[in-house]
Amino acid sequence: MPLLDGLPVDDLRAAVRRSLDLLGPRALPLARRWSATAAHPVRWSACTLLAEHGDEADAPALITAWDWLDSRPDDLCGYDDLAAGLARIGGEAARTAVPRLHRLWHSPHSYERAAYLRALFILDPDHVHPRLAEALWDCEPAVREFGAEHAPLTPEVNERLDFLTTDPMETDEVRTAATTRRSGSTPHPHEG
């Protein structure tokens, strides 16, 4: 790719990322090669494409990308992309990320927490209930909305849902989810 050799790395990454987005699943063979090359300048973009479009065979690459992100203490954004990809892919390799997802719950990047919660809901359904209830008090609306849709209906959860349905400071999406849940339209799969 002689044309790309002259581009600064940031420009190269941006151009390749746009191209990968346009190609979507058709770029998977390239993304798999690039994600497997430790020093490749667009490795992260390749990994996010695998998260968006890859299959079960790509879960180990996403775990490796997670390790890479863990090794960069000054660059801790992007776990949400990996969590969403692993949840979408599923399977045993994806479930190895469950302890990591639980650790990230208290991440300073609260905007990523909705992806962690969705991933835990899919990958660790037997142990996500406390997080779903806790989500109803989260600072992020997407987390509160997911909690309202899925938290097991205990007296405390019902009380919180009642509050969320009428809270004038709440987002429309959270109020709607709480109202729908309280009306019994979408029972939780683990409820009797």
URUR-V50750 format. One record per pair of residues at least 12 apart in sequence whose C-alpha atoms are under 10 Angstrom apart, sorted by the first residue. I is the first residue (numbers start at 1). J is the second residue. Records with the same first field share a line. If there is no record, write none. Layout:
# URUR-V50750
I=J ; J
This chain:
# URUR-V50750
4=16
9=41 ; 42
10=41 ; 42
12=41 ; 42
13=41 ; 42 ; 43 ; 44 ; 45
14=42 ; 45
15=42
16=41 ; 42 ; 45 ; 46
17=42 ; 44 ; 45 ; 46 ; 48 ; 49
18=45
20=45 ; 46 ; 48 ; 49
21=45 ; 48 ; 49 ; 52
23=49
24=49 ; 50 ; 52 ; 53 ; 54
25=49 ; 50 ; 52 ; 53 ; 54
26=53
27=46 ; 49 ; 50 ; 53
28=46 ; 47 ; 49 ; 50 ; 52 ; 53 ; 54 ; 55 ; 58
29=46 ; 50 ; 54
30=46 ; 49
31=43 ; 44 ; 45 ; 46 ; 47 ; 48 ; 49 ; 50 ; 54
32=46 ; 47 ; 49 ; 50 ; 54 ; 58 ; 61
33=46
34=46 ; 47
35=47 ; 48 ; 49 ; 50 ; 58 ; 61 ; 62 ; 64 ; 65
36=61 ; 64 ; 65
38=64 ; 65 ; 68
43=65
44=62 ; 65 ; 68 ; 69 ; 78
46=61 ; 65
47=61 ; 62 ; 63 ; 64 ; 65 ; 66 ; 81 ; 82 ; 85
48=62 ; 65 ; 78 ; 81 ; 82 ; 84 ; 85
49=81 ; 82 ; 85
50=62 ; 81 ; 82 ; 85 ; 86 ; 89
51=80 ; 81 ; 82 ; 83 ; 84 ; 85 ; 86 ; 87 ; 88 ; 89
52=81 ; 82 ; 84 ; 85 ; 86 ; 88 ; 89
53=85 ; 88 ; 89
54=85 ; 86 ; 88 ; 89
55=85 ; 86 ; 88 ; 89 ; 90 ; 91
56=85 ; 86 ; 88 ; 89 ; 90 ; 91 ; 92 ; 93 ; 94
57=89 ; 91 ; 93
58=85 ; 86 ; 89 ; 93 ; 94
59=82 ; 85 ; 86 ; 87 ; 88 ; 89 ; 90 ; 91 ; 92 ; 93 ; 94 ; 95 ; 96 ; 97
60=86 ; 93 ; 94 ; 96
61=82 ; 93
62=79 ; 81 ; 82 ; 83 ; 85 ; 86 ; 93 ; 94 ; 97
63=82 ; 83 ; 86 ; 93 ; 94 ; 96 ; 97
65=78 ; 79 ; 82
66=78 ; 79 ; 82 ; 83 ; 97 ; 100
76=107 ; 108 ; 109
77=107 ; 108 ; 109 ; 112
78=109 ; 112
79=100 ; 101 ; 104 ; 107 ; 109 ; 112 ; 113 ; 115 ; 116
80=101 ; 104 ; 109 ; 111 ; 112 ; 113 ; 114 ; 115 ; 116 ; 117 ; 118 ; 119
81=112 ; 115 ; 116
82=94 ; 97 ; 115 ; 116 ; 119
83=97 ; 98 ; 100 ; 101 ; 112 ; 113 ; 114 ; 115 ; 116 ; 117 ; 118 ; 119 ; 120 ; 123
84=112 ; 114 ; 115 ; 116 ; 117 ; 118 ; 119 ; 120 ; 122
85=115 ; 119
86=98 ; 119 ; 122 ; 123
87=115 ; 116 ; 118 ; 119 ; 120 ; 121 ; 122 ; 123 ; 124
88=118 ; 119 ; 122 ; 123
89=123
90=119 ; 122 ; 123
91=123
92=123
94=119 ; 123
95=119 ; 120 ; 122 ; 123 ; 124
96=123
97=119 ; 120 ; 123 ; 124
98=116 ; 119 ; 120 ; 123 ; 124
99=120 ; 124
100=116
101=113 ; 115 ; 116 ; 117 ; 119 ; 120 ; 123 ; 124
102=116 ; 117 ; 120 ; 124 ; 128 ; 131
103=116
104=116
105=117 ; 131
110=138 ; 139 ; 140 ; 143
111=139 ; 140 ; 141 ; 142 ; 143
112=140 ; 142 ; 143
113=135 ; 138 ; 139 ; 140 ; 142 ; 143
114=135 ; 138 ; 140 ; 141 ; 142 ; 143 ; 144 ; 145 ; 146 ; 147
115=142 ; 143 ; 146
116=143
117=131 ; 132 ; 135 ; 142 ; 143 ; 146 ; 147
118=132 ; 143 ; 146 ; 147
120=132
121=146 ; 150
125=190
126=190
128=151
129=147 ; 150 ; 151 ; 152 ; 190
130=151 ; 152
131=143 ; 147 ; 151
132=144 ; 145 ; 146 ; 147 ; 148 ; 149 ; 150 ; 151 ; 152 ; 157
133=146 ; 147 ; 148 ; 150 ; 151 ; 152 ; 153 ; 154 ; 156 ; 157 ; 160
134=147 ; 151 ; 157
135=147 ; 148 ; 150 ; 151
136=148 ; 149 ; 151 ; 157 ; 160 ; 161 ; 164 ; 174 ; 178
137=160 ; 164
141=170 ; 171 ; 172 ; 173 ; 174
142=171 ; 173 ; 174
143=174
144=161 ; 164 ; 170 ; 171 ; 173 ; 174 ; 175 ; 177 ; 178
145=164 ; 171 ; 172 ; 173 ; 174 ; 175 ; 176 ; 177 ; 178
146=173 ; 174 ; 177 ; 178
147=161 ; 174 ; 177 ; 178
148=160 ; 161 ; 164 ; 165 ; 173 ; 174 ; 175 ; 176 ; 177 ; 178 ; 179 ; 180 ; 181 ; 182
149=161 ; 174 ; 176 ; 177 ; 178 ; 179 ; 180 ; 181 ; 182 ; 186 ; 187 ; 188
150=177 ; 178 ; 181 ; 186 ; 187 ; 188 ; 189 ; 190
151=181 ; 187 ; 188 ; 190 ; 191
152=187 ; 188 ; 189 ; 190 ; 191 ; 192
153=181 ; 182 ; 187 ; 188 ; 190 ; 191 ; 192
154=191
157=182
158=178 ; 181 ; 182
159=182
160=178
161=174 ; 175 ; 177 ; 178 ; 179 ; 180 ; 181 ; 182
162=175 ; 178 ; 179 ; 181 ; 182
163=175 ; 178 ; 179
164=176 ; 177 ; 178 ; 179
165=177 ; 178 ; 179 ; 180 ; 181 ; 182
166=178 ; 179
